[in-house]
Amino acid sequence: MTIATSAAPVQGADCRDAFRAAYENRYTWDPEFGGYRGRCLWQQGDRHLEGRFQVGADLKATVEGIEDPEVEKAIHSQLWEVAIHRVRRSFDQVHGDNTFTAGDSTDEGLEVIVGGKNAGDRYRIHNRVVTMVHRHIHGTVVTIHTGSTTDTGAGYLSHTYTSAYADPATGEARSGLNHFTDTFVPLQEGGPWVLQERRVRSEAHGDTPASEQVFQFLDCEPLGAA
């Protein structure tokens, strides 16, 4: 199916509708999401650890069987981060107190300059996809660039992307650049779509060496399944 798209707003114009279209095109779980469980595997170099996990209907995650507390925390963090981005909240709930002004256009898309409650934040959008996020979160600037996406048929999920953290006052990096590759699969025919694998490659920064971790979530099944 081909979706007709209107011309991009000119620089300086209101682009609320264009940004809303991209926001509402993100894949989110149905409000009746019931949770799921499965095996979790973690790998870094020659180290492998395996346990079990569960994400409840309340989106809270539990991890069992991982003896290394730092690895358990890392696995839990990935599950929480994925789940929190699957929550379905209306555009007006999240952005009702913001204004959106069109900036310049690049190959990455149209710049969206935020005013109002979240003034200072910026996005880029292209073909109803948020391709760049630049947000101030808890005293840190987070910048995310999306390289490719997965089309679920009910919205998109980011497949490859990078994230960087910087000081909001100086712009100085607070960590190395992180490179992500996420693989999502439907839990059942038609969904919900859940994370099957996340590869995270972190570049060196200061005294922190470069690293690569792989998180896998396998044999997933809905909670309540026999």
Stockholm file with secondary structure:
# STOCKHOLM 1.0

chainA/1-226         MTIATSAAPVQGADCRDAFRAAYENRYTWDPEFGGYRGRCLWQQGDRHLEGRFQVGADLKATVEGIEDPEVEKAIHSQLWEVAIHRVRRSFDQVHGDNTFTAGDSTDEGLEVIVGGKNAGDRYRIHNRVVTMVHRHIHGTVVTIHTGSTTDTGAGYLSHTYTSAYADPATGEARSGLNHFTDTFVPLQEGGPWVLQERRVRSEAHGDTPASEQVFQFLDCEPLGAA
#=GR chainA/1-226 SS CCCCCCCCCCTTSBCHHHHHHHHTTBCCCCTTCCEEEEEEEEEETTEEEEEEEEEETTCCEEEESCCCHHHHHHHHHHHHHHHHTTCCCCHHHHHTTEEEEEEEEETTEEEEEEEETTTTCEEEEETTEEEEEEEEETTEEEEEEEEEEEECSSSEEEEEEEEEEECTTTCCBSSCCEEEEEEEEESSTTCCEEEEEEEEEECCBTTBCCEEEEEEEEEEEETTCC
#=GC SS_cons         CCCCCCCCCCTTSBCHHHHHHHHTTBCCCCTTCCEEEEEEEEEETTEEEEEEEEEETTCCEEEESCCCHHHHHHHHHHHHHHHHTTCCCCHHHHHTTEEEEEEEEETTEEEEEEEETTTTCEEEEETTEEEEEEEEETTEEEEEEEEEEEECSSSEEEEEEEEEEECTTTCCBSSCCEEEEEEEEESSTTCCEEEEEEEEEECCBTTBCCEEEEEEEEEEEETTCC
//
